[in-house]
């Protein structure tokens, strides 16, 4: 069973930094991609950053230059370093992992961690 456990959220002032961690069950290279999505109150869940098993990254325009996704394969962990945080970054951040089997994609989610940025 796939388990994704996030940590690192919290309350930070505008301009501050946080680092989120997502510990995955099993090797992260068994997933086609892993990444982070966020959902603010009253809004749909949106992509923040993803990284494929081959190391290709993708970022939302709103976080480019401020957030960095990385991984530590020895720890089966994916990170999201968030710098220059803004109040609009406030949301629940969810770790995501995708596995592909043939033409099917299986999506897995962590329980989420709250990030609150005060003005």
N, C-alpha and C positions, 0 to 999 in steps of 0.2 A: 504494500500500500504506500502510495506517495504521500510524504509529509513535508510540508514547507513551514518553517517556523521563523517568523520575523521578530526582530528586536531592534531597539535603538531609537524609537520614536520618543517624542516628548514636547515640551514647551520651550520655545526659543524666541529671542527678540529678532525683529527685522534686521537683516544683515548678518545674522549668525549662521552657524553651521551645525549640521547633524550628519551622522553616518548610520544608515540602516543596514542591517544584516539579514540574510535569508539563508538559513541552514536547511539543506535538502537531504532527504533520505536517499542514500545511494550516490553513485558518482554523478556529478553534474553533467558529464559528457554523454549520459544516456538520454538527456533532454535535447531536443532540436534547438530550443531556445529557452532562455530564462530572462526574467525582467521584472519591472515594477510598473504597476498601474496605481492610480489614485482616484478616490471618489470623495468629492466635497458634498456637503449637505445640499440636497435638492438638485444635484447634477449627476450626469451619467459618469460611469467609470471611464477614465481616459488613460491612454498610454503615457508613461513617463520616459522609460528607457528600457531597451532590450539588448540582449547579446546572444548571438547564436553560438552553437558549440564550436564553430570555426572562428569565433572572435569578432564577428561583424556586429557593430553596434548601431543602434537607432535611437534617436532622441526626439522628444516633442520639441517643437520650435520654442516653446515657452521656457524650456529649461536648458537649452543649448548654451554652453559656455559657463553654466553654473553648477550643473549636476554631472557626475561621472559614475558610470557603472563599471564594476570590475568583479573579478572572481578569484577565489583561491581554491584550486582543484583539490589540494591536499586536505582541505577542511570541508569540501563540498558546500561551499558558501559563496553566495553572490552578495555584493555590497552596492549601496548607492550613497555616494558622497554628495551631500547637498550643501553648497556654499551660497552666500549672498541670498539667503532665504527672504522671501517676501510674504506678506500676509495672504496673498492669493495662492500660496503653496499649501495653505492649511487644508488638510484632507486626511482621510484614512488611506494609508499606503499598503497595497497588497502585493505580495510576491507572487509571481506567476511562473509556471513551467509548462512547456508544451512538449508532448511526445508525438511522433508520427509513426503510423503503422500503415503501410500501403498508401491509400488515398485518404485515410482518416487521421485527424488530429485530435489528440486528447489533451484537454486543458486542466491544469491543477492550480489551486489557489491556496495561499496561506490565509490565516484568520484576520490579518491586517494589523497595522500599528498606527496609532494616531500621531500626527504631526500638527502642531499648532504654532503658528508664527504670529506673535503680537506686534502691533504697529509701534 
